[in-house]
Amino acid sequence: MQKERWNDAAGGFHPVSAPDYLPEAQLREVQLRRLKAIVTRAWTHVPLFRERLDQLGISPDDIRSLADIAKLPFTVKTDLRDTYPFGLFASPMRDVVRLHASSGTTGKPIVVAYTEEDLDVWTEVMTRTFAACGLHRGDILQNSFGYGLFTGGLGTHYGAEALGAAVIPVSGGNTERQIMLLRDFGVTAICATPSFFVHLVDRAAEMGVDLKELPLRVGVFGAEPWTDGMRERLEAETGIKAFDIYGLSEITGPGVASECSEHHGLHVFEDHFYPEIIDPVSGQPLPDGEEGELVLTTLSKQAMPMIRYRTRDITAIITEPCSCGRTLRRIRRISRRSDDMFIIRGVNVFPSQVEAALMQVEGTLPHYQIILTRTHGLDQMTVEVEVTPEVFSDKVRAMEDLRGRIAHAIERILGIRVGLRLVGPHTIPRSEGKAKRVIDKRTD
């Protein structure tokens, strides 16, 4: 990996970003060479993958073009749980230097492994991520992603250090301490889930700390979907530039894709991760530009290759050239998942649609929960929304007016009427990690 040296100009072009600007023909050549190698590695060392290829009557030799990737079987999350803990490893444990795992809240945890070379690649793509977000040597970065088995903390940590930034490994939680560090350490950039940063912004205001008066200039947010309306609110209240990043533990962790200064989609680091869009129902590939489910193939991962992993994230590939100059294709920001959808009275509902409605109404706070219940066999949906202290303490008429505007905004987007409950500030539990937006109280 190319490194920035002590005598390079801070804030200039970082050498590690060179692959972001590869000519398309050269990039496709790199992808094909790496795809052939990774398929061969998985076929040789991962019994499940070899079994599935044998059932289809194909071998690594059948991969002669990038289009041939469609011949390969999908990998899904249950494959990782069914082969728990090490069944999908392509490297012996003597070559594995790091293990991460999911929280395991829905069953067996998902275990992911890294060789030393895998960690080098992870560091590289995170360095490219931070460079795309405008960070550079000399920045002071507060890393509020969780450390430990969660990939977010350590993934961003090593990338920021490789960039030349000073990293504060504060992890999540302890909001008052986080605000103290932001103020006392002259922090210029922060990494966090967007929901935790919203909580931090609210608490800072209560403590009398104006984030606009601090050196903080960049926020790098990921690990959960968030809307453009949320971005506008955060930037207006804090004065930062907010960037969206994308990744998932099964692929590597954070560092799969990142926004650049143009804020028009996230560049996928295609030399290491090959993106496809498929129809989430039929599984058939869709052309660039059409919305569908994102499928990713790791092109460099040694310890645990992922071939055509179904992310369940809904997006589309943007092929138009980006004015930042990067030749990497982009994906639209992830606003929803195919598996966080629920159905109310025959209508498909995604939590992000509710957030988009709330962001249109002045007087609400970006804290909400969706409560699903079942009464006499009928599913019911109630949205609990926090309102500002001024509105909550105002007259009943003002509250009813706000309730009407929120209800209208939600109905306009969803096409159905739902229950609505306005609650005071700090009523809804805050999240130090991914926000829990949907509380399902339905029983079969």
C-alpha positions in Angstrom: 0.0 0.0 0.0 1.3 3.4 -1.0 1.8 5.7 2.0 1.8 9.4 2.3 5.2 10.6 3.5 6.2 13.2 6.0 7.2 15.7 3.3 3.9 15.4 1.3 1.6 18.3 1.4 -1.2 17.8 4.0 -4.6 17.9 2.3 -3.2 17.1 -1.1 -3.8 14.0 -3.3 -3.1 10.9 -1.2 -1.2 8.2 -3.1 -3.4 5.5 -1.7 -6.3 6.9 -3.7 -4.6 6.2 -7.1 -6.8 3.1 -7.8 -9.9 5.3 -7.5 -8.9 6.9 -10.9 -8.0 3.8 -12.9 -9.2 3.8 -16.6 -12.2 1.6 -16.9 -10.5 -1.0 -19.2 -7.6 -1.4 -16.8 -10.0 -1.7 -13.8 -12.1 -4.4 -15.5 -8.9 -6.3 -16.3 -7.9 -6.2 -12.6 -11.4 -7.3 -11.6 -11.4 -10.2 -13.9 -8.0 -11.4 -12.9 -8.9 -11.2 -9.2 -12.4 -12.8 -9.7 -10.8 -15.9 -11.3 -8.3 -16.1 -8.5 -10.9 -15.8 -5.7 -13.3 -18.3 -7.3 -10.5 -20.8 -7.6 -9.5 -20.2 -3.9 -13.1 -20.6 -2.7 -13.6 -23.8 -4.8 -10.3 -25.3 -3.5 -10.7 -24.5 0.2 -14.4 -23.9 1.0 -16.4 -27.2 0.9 -19.8 -25.6 0.7 -18.8 -23.4 -2.3 -17.3 -26.4 -4.1 -20.3 -28.5 -3.5 -22.6 -25.9 -5.0 -20.5 -25.4 -8.1 -20.4 -29.2 -8.5 -24.2 -29.3 -8.3 -24.3 -26.6 -11.1 -21.8 -28.5 -13.2 -19.4 -25.6 -13.4 -15.8 -25.0 -12.3 -13.5 -22.0 -11.9 -12.4 -22.6 -15.5 -15.9 -21.5 -16.6 -15.2 -18.0 -15.4 -13.8 -16.3 -18.5 -15.4 -12.9 -18.3 -17.0 -10.6 -15.7 -20.4 -11.5 -17.1 -19.8 -15.1 -16.1 -20.1 -14.1 -12.4 -23.9 -14.6 -13.0 -23.2 -18.4 -13.3 -22.0 -18.6 -9.7 -24.4 -19.3 -6.7 -25.3 -16.7 -4.2 -24.1 -16.7 -0.6 -26.6 -15.6 2.1 -26.4 -14.8 5.7 -27.8 -18.2 6.8 -24.8 -19.8 5.1 -22.5 -18.2 7.7 -24.7 -19.3 10.6 -25.2 -22.8 9.3 -21.4 -23.2 9.0 -20.6 -21.5 12.3 -18.0 -20.8 13.4 -15.2 -21.5 10.8 -16.9 -23.4 8.0 -16.5 -20.8 5.3 -12.8 -20.1 6.0 -10.4 -20.5 3.0 -7.3 -20.1 5.2 -6.1 -22.3 8.0 -6.2 -20.8 11.5 -2.4 -20.5 11.5 -2.8 -17.8 8.8 -5.8 -16.0 10.5 -4.7 -13.0 12.6 -8.1 -11.4 13.4 -11.7 -12.6 14.1 -14.7 -10.4 14.3 -18.3 -11.4 14.9 -21.8 -10.0 14.8 -23.9 -9.5 18.0 -25.8 -12.7 17.3 -29.2 -11.1 18.3 -31.1 -13.3 15.8 -29.2 -16.6 16.3 -25.7 -17.7 16.0 -23.2 -14.9 15.5 -21.7 -14.4 12.1 -17.9 -14.9 12.4 -15.5 -13.2 9.9 -11.8 -13.8 9.6 -8.8 -11.9 8.3 -5.3 -12.8 7.2 -2.5 -10.2 7.6 -3.0 -9.4 3.9 -6.8 -9.0 4.4 -6.1 -6.4 7.1 -3.8 -4.5 4.8 -6.6 -4.3 2.2 -9.1 -3.2 4.8 -6.7 -0.5 6.0 -6.2 0.6 2.4 -9.9 1.0 1.5 -10.6 2.8 4.8 -7.7 5.2 4.0 -9.2 5.8 0.6 -12.6 6.3 2.3 -11.2 9.1 4.6 -9.3 10.7 1.7 -12.6 10.8 -0.3 -14.3 12.5 2.7 -11.6 15.2 2.7 -9.6 14.1 5.7 -5.9 14.3 5.7 -2.7 14.1 7.8 -3.1 16.4 10.8 -6.8 15.8 11.3 -7.9 14.8 14.8 -10.5 12.1 14.5 -12.8 11.0 17.3 -13.8 7.4 16.6 -17.2 6.8 18.2 -17.9 3.5 16.4 -17.9 0.6 18.8 -14.7 -1.4 19.3 -14.5 -5.1 20.0 -16.2 -7.8 17.9 -18.0 -5.1 15.9 -16.0 -4.3 12.8 -16.7 -0.5 12.8 -14.3 0.7 15.5 -11.1 -1.1 14.5 -11.8 -0.8 10.8 -12.0 3.0 10.9 -9.1 3.2 13.5 -6.4 1.6 11.3 -7.6 3.5 8.2 -7.4 6.9 9.9 -4.0 6.2 11.4 -2.7 5.1 8.0 -4.0 8.4 6.6 -1.9 10.2 9.2 -4.7 11.4 11.4 -4.6 11.4 15.2 -7.2 8.9 16.4 -9.1 9.2 19.6 -10.5 5.6 20.2 -13.3 6.6 22.4 -15.8 4.0 21.1 -19.6 4.4 21.7 -21.5 5.6 24.7 -20.6 8.0 27.5 -22.0 11.0 25.7 -20.9 13.7 28.2 -17.3 12.5 27.9 -17.5 12.4 24.1 -18.6 16.1 24.1 -15.7 17.0 26.5 -13.2 15.4 24.1 -14.7 17.1 21.1 -14.2 20.4 22.9 -11.0 19.9 24.7 -9.0 17.9 22.1 -9.8 20.2 19.1 -11.4 17.3 17.2 -11.8 18.0 13.5 -13.6 14.8 12.4 -15.9 12.2 14.0 -17.0 8.7 13.0 -20.3 7.4 14.4 -23.6 5.9 13.6 -25.9 8.8 12.5 -28.4 8.0 15.3 -25.7 8.3 18.0 -24.4 11.6 16.5 -28.0 13.0 16.7 -28.1 12.0 20.4 -24.7 13.6 20.9 -25.8 16.9 19.2 -28.9 17.0 21.4 -26.9 16.4 24.6 -24.3 19.1 23.6 -27.1 21.6 23.2 -28.4 20.8 26.7 -24.9 21.2 28.1 -24.5 24.6 26.4 -21.9 23.5 24.0 -22.3 25.0 20.5 -20.7 22.5 18.1 -20.5 25.2 15.4 -17.9 27.0 17.6 -15.6 23.9 17.7 -13.0 22.9 15.0 -15.2 19.9 14.1 -15.7 20.0 10.3 -16.4 16.5 9.0 -18.7 13.7 10.1 -18.3 10.2 8.7 -21.4 8.2 9.3 -22.4 4.6 8.6 -23.7 1.3 9.9 -27.4 2.2 9.4 -29.5 3.9 6.8 -30.1 7.6 7.1 -31.8 10.2 4.9 -30.7 13.3 3.0 -33.1 15.2 5.3 -31.1 13.9 8.3 -27.9 15.1 6.6 -29.3 18.6 6.0 -30.4 18.8 9.7 -27.1 17.7 11.1 -25.1 20.0 8.8 -27.3 22.9 9.7 -27.1 22.3 13.4 -23.3 21.6 13.6 -21.7 23.2 10.7 -20.0 20.0 9.6 -19.9 18.3 6.2 -21.6 14.9 6.7 -20.4 11.9 4.6 -22.1 8.5 4.2 -19.9 5.4 4.1 -21.0 1.8 3.5 -19.7 -1.6 4.5 -20.7 -4.9 6.2 -18.9 -7.4 8.3 -19.5 -10.2 5.9 -17.5 -8.4 3.2 -14.8 -6.7 5.2 -16.5 -4.1 7.5 -16.6 -0.4 6.8 -14.7 0.6 3.6 -16.7 -1.0 0.8 -18.0 2.3 -0.5 -17.8 6.0 0.3 -19.2 9.3 -0.7 -16.8 11.9 -2.1 -17.0 15.7 -2.0 -19.9 15.7 -4.6 -22.3 13.8 -2.3 -24.0 12.1 -5.2 -23.8 8.4 -4.5 -21.1 6.2 -2.9 -18.0 5.1 -4.9 -17.6 1.3 -4.6 -13.9 0.3 -4.2 -14.4 -1.9 -7.2 -10.8 -3.2 -7.4 -11.6 -5.2 -4.1 -15.4 -5.5 -4.2 -17.4 -6.3 -7.3 -21.0 -5.0 -7.2 -24.1 -6.4 -8.9 -27.7 -5.4 -8.7 -30.3 -8.2 -8.8 -34.1 -8.5 -8.7 -34.6 -9.3 -5.0 -37.4 -11.8 -5.9 -36.2 -13.6 -8.9 -32.4 -13.2 -8.3 -31.9 -12.2 -11.9 -29.2 -9.6 -12.6 -30.5 -6.1 -13.4 -28.7 -3.5 -15.7 -26.9 -0.5 -14.2 -29.3 2.2 -13.2 -32.2 -0.1 -12.2 -33.0 -0.4 -8.5 -32.6 -3.7 -6.8 -30.7 -5.7 -4.2 -27.0 -5.1 -3.9 -24.8 -8.2 -4.3 -21.1 -8.1 -3.5 -18.2 -10.4 -4.3 -14.8 -9.9 -2.5 -12.0 -9.9 -5.0 -9.1 -9.9 -2.6 -10.3 -11.6 0.6 -8.1 -14.6 1.5 -9.4 -15.8 4.8 -13.1 -15.8 4.0 -14.0 -15.1 0.3 -17.6 -14.0 -0.2 -18.9 -14.9 -3.6 -22.1 -13.1 -4.7 -23.2 -12.2 -1.2 -26.8 -11.0 -1.0 -26.6 -7.9 1.2 -30.5 -7.3 1.3 -29.7 -3.6 0.8 -31.7 -1.9 -1.9 -29.9 0.5 -4.2 -28.9 1.1 -7.8 -25.6 1.5 -9.6 -24.8 5.0 -11.0 -22.7 4.9 -14.1 -22.5 8.6 -15.0 -19.0 10.1 -14.5 -18.5 11.8 -11.1 -17.1 15.3 -11.3 -14.7 14.4 -8.5 -12.7 12.5 -11.2 -13.0 9.0 -9.7 -13.8 6.3 -12.3 -15.2 3.9 -9.7 -18.9 3.3 -10.2 -21.2 4.6 -7.5 -24.3 3.2 -5.7 -27.2 5.3 -4.6 -27.3 5.8 -0.8 -28.8 2.9 1.0 -32.2 4.0 2.4 -33.8 0.7 2.9 -33.4 -3.1 3.1 -35.4 -5.8 1.5 -35.7 -7.5 4.9 -36.6 -4.5 7.1 -39.8 -4.0 5.2 -43.2 -4.8 6.8 -46.7 -4.8 5.4 -49.6 -2.8 6.8 -53.0 -3.3 5.2 -51.3 -4.5 2.0 -48.8 -1.6 1.8 -45.1 -2.2 1.9 -43.5 0.1 4.5 -39.9 0.9 5.2 -38.8 2.8 8.3 -36.8 5.2 6.1 -40.1 6.4 4.5 -41.3 7.5 8.0 -38.1 9.3 8.6 -38.3 11.1 5.3 -41.8 12.3 6.2 -40.7 13.6 9.7 -37.8 15.5 8.2 -40.3 17.6 6.2 -42.1 18.8 9.3 -40.7 21.6 11.5 -41.0 21.0 15.2 -40.1 17.3 15.2 -36.9 15.8 16.4 -35.1 13.0 14.5 -36.1 10.5 17.2 -38.9 8.1 16.4 -40.1 4.5 16.8 -42.6 2.5 14.9 -44.7 0.2 17.1 -46.4 -2.7 15.4 -49.3 -4.4 17.2 -52.1 -6.8 16.2 -55.7 -6.3 17.4 -58.5 -8.8 16.5 -56.2 -10.2 13.8 -55.5 -6.9 12.2 -52.0 -5.4 12.1 -51.7 -1.8 13.4 -48.9 0.7 13.1 -48.3 3.5 15.5 -45.5 6.1 15.1 -44.1 7.7 18.2 -42.4 11.0 17.5 -40.4 13.3 19.8 -41.2 17.0 19.4 -39.1 20.0 20.5 -39.4 21.3 24.1 -41.0 24.5 22.8 -43.8 22.6 21.0 -44.3 20.1 23.7 -44.8 22.8 26.3 -47.1 24.9 24.0 -50.8 25.0 23.9 -52.9 22.0 23.0 -53.9 23.7 19.7 -50.3 23.9 18.6 -49.8 20.2 19.4 -52.8 19.2 17.4 -51.7 21.3 14.5 -48.3 19.6 14.5 -50.0 16.2 14.8 -52.0 17.0 11.7 -49.0 18.1 9.7 -47.0 15.0 10.6 -49.9 12.7 10.0 -50.5 14.3 6.5 -46.8 14.0 5.7 -46.7 10.3 6.6 -49.9 9.5 4.7 -48.6 11.3 1.6 -45.5 9.1 1.5 -47.0 5.8 2.7 -50.4 6.1 1.1 -52.2 4.9 4.3 -53.2 6.5 7.6 -51.3 5.2 10.7 -51.5 5.9 14.4 -49.5 8.8 15.7 -48.3 9.7 19.2 -46.4 12.8 20.0 -44.0 12.5 23.0 -41.7 14.8 24.8 -38.0 15.1 24.4 -35.9 12.1 25.7 -39.0 9.9 25.8 -37.6 7.5 23.2 -34.6 5.5 24.2 -31.3 6.6 22.7 -29.0 4.3 20.8 -25.2 4.1 21.2 -25.0 1.8 18.2 -27.6 1.1 15.5 -30.9 2.7 16.3 -33.8 0.3 16.9 -36.6 1.9 14.8 -39.2 -0.8 14.8 -40.7 -2.5 17.9 -42.8 -5.5 16.8 -45.3 -6.5 19.4 -47.4 -8.7 17.1 -47.9 -12.3 18.2 -48.9 -15.1 15.9 
